[in-house]
Amino acid sequence: MFDQKIKKAQSYIKKTYPKISTPDLSYFILFSPRSGSNFLATSLEKAGLGHPVEAFSGNPNARQRRNWGIDYSDPAIYMETAISKQLTNGSMGMKMNSIQFKVFLHTARQLLGKDFEDLTDPEVTEVFFQN
């Protein structure tokens, strides 16, 4: 059941939003302040394993500082850009704290719509970051 729901949602995303990349390998750096997450993110980036940044900050000013030149109110463009800017060699790292994870989930659920509102948070995460 779990796999069928996720595969159906993944197919929906690929069909409806073809510009959203699917990383071959993905990981999250879940952090709290002063935990060494910047050092870890930099080390992973140097190893060619993505470019982990805080793409899902709830603070609009922090998002504007990314200079991505996008409309953050469009969840498809936001997700597409957040993934593509953190993708290197098929690997995508994403750095976030608990509040930023909620912003990611909100954005992802907007893209999935009402047909997939019964997905749990881990299932929603698996839809976008399969590996």
C-alpha positions as CSV (number, residue, x, y, z in Angstrom):
1,M,0.0,0.0,0.0
2,F,2.8,2.4,1.0
3,D,4.7,1.9,-2.2
4,Q,1.6,2.1,-4.4
5,K,0.5,5.5,-3.0
6,I,4.0,6.9,-3.3
7,K,4.6,5.6,-6.8
8,K,1.2,7.1,-7.9
9,A,2.1,10.4,-6.3
10,Q,5.6,10.3,-8.0
11,S,4.0,9.6,-11.4
12,Y,1.6,12.5,-10.8
13,I,4.5,14.9,-10.0
14,K,6.6,13.8,-13.0
15,K,3.6,14.2,-15.3
16,T,2.3,17.4,-13.9
17,Y,5.6,19.1,-13.1
18,P,8.2,17.6,-15.5
19,K,10.8,20.3,-14.6
20,I,11.1,19.1,-11.0
21,S,14.2,17.0,-10.9
22,T,14.4,13.6,-9.3
23,P,17.8,13.2,-7.6
24,D,19.6,9.8,-7.9
25,L,20.7,10.3,-4.3
26,S,19.2,12.7,-1.8
27,Y,19.8,13.5,1.8
28,F,18.7,16.0,4.4
29,I,20.9,17.8,6.9
30,L,18.5,18.4,9.8
31,F,20.1,20.8,12.2
32,S,19.8,23.1,15.2
33,P,21.8,26.3,15.6
34,R,25.5,26.0,16.2
35,S,25.6,22.3,15.5
36,G,28.3,22.2,12.9
37,S,25.9,21.8,10.0
38,N,27.7,24.4,7.8
39,F,30.9,22.5,8.2
40,L,29.1,19.2,7.2
41,A,27.3,20.9,4.3
42,T,30.6,22.3,3.0
43,S,32.4,19.0,3.3
44,L,29.6,17.1,1.4
45,E,29.6,19.7,-1.3
46,K,33.4,19.4,-1.7
47,A,32.9,15.7,-2.1
48,G,30.5,16.3,-5.0
49,L,27.4,15.3,-3.0
50,G,25.1,18.1,-3.7
51,H,25.0,21.7,-2.7
52,P,23.0,21.7,0.6
53,V,21.6,25.1,1.5
54,E,18.6,26.3,3.6
55,A,16.2,26.6,0.6
56,F,13.0,26.3,2.6
57,S,13.5,29.1,5.0
58,G,10.2,30.5,6.3
59,N,11.7,34.0,6.3
60,P,11.0,35.7,2.9
61,N,14.1,37.9,3.3
62,A,16.3,34.8,3.7
63,R,14.8,33.3,0.5
64,Q,15.3,36.6,-1.4
65,R,19.0,36.5,-0.4
66,R,19.4,33.3,-2.4
67,N,19.2,35.6,-5.5
68,W,17.5,32.8,-7.4
69,G,15.2,35.4,-9.1
70,I,12.0,33.4,-8.7
71,D,8.5,33.9,-7.5
72,Y,8.4,32.1,-4.2
73,S,4.6,32.2,-4.2
74,D,4.6,29.6,-7.0
75,P,5.2,26.2,-5.3
76,A,6.2,24.4,-8.6
77,I,8.9,27.0,-9.4
78,Y,10.0,27.1,-5.8
79,M,10.4,23.3,-5.6
80,E,12.0,23.0,-9.0
81,T,14.6,25.7,-8.2
82,A,15.3,24.4,-4.7
83,I,16.1,21.0,-6.0
84,S,18.0,22.0,-9.1
85,K,20.2,24.6,-7.2
86,Q,21.2,21.9,-4.7
87,L,21.8,19.1,-7.2
88,T,25.4,18.1,-8.2
89,N,26.3,14.9,-10.1
90,G,22.8,13.5,-9.5
91,S,23.1,14.0,-5.7
92,M,21.0,16.5,-3.9
93,G,21.6,17.7,-0.3
94,M,19.1,19.8,1.5
95,K,19.8,21.6,4.8
96,M,16.8,22.4,7.1
97,N,15.7,22.9,10.6
98,S,12.3,21.8,11.9
99,I,10.5,25.0,10.7
100,Q,12.1,24.8,7.3
101,F,11.0,21.2,7.0
102,K,7.4,22.3,7.6
103,V,7.8,24.9,4.8
104,F,9.1,22.1,2.5
105,L,6.1,19.9,3.5
106,H,3.7,22.8,2.9
107,T,5.2,23.4,-0.6
108,A,5.2,19.7,-1.4
109,R,1.6,19.3,-0.3
110,Q,0.5,22.2,-2.5
111,L,2.0,20.5,-5.5
112,L,0.4,17.1,-4.6
113,G,-3.1,18.6,-4.1
114,K,-6.2,17.0,-2.7
115,D,-5.8,13.6,-4.4
116,F,-2.8,12.9,-2.1
117,E,-3.7,14.7,1.1
118,D,-3.8,11.4,3.0
119,L,0.0,10.9,2.5
120,T,2.0,11.1,5.7
121,D,4.9,13.4,6.1
122,P,7.4,10.6,5.4
123,E,5.5,9.6,2.4
124,V,5.4,13.2,1.0
125,T,9.2,13.4,1.6
126,E,9.7,10.1,-0.3
127,V,7.6,11.4,-3.3
128,F,10.2,14.1,-3.9
129,F,13.4,12.4,-2.6
130,Q,13.2,8.7,-3.5
131,N,16.7,7.7,-2.7
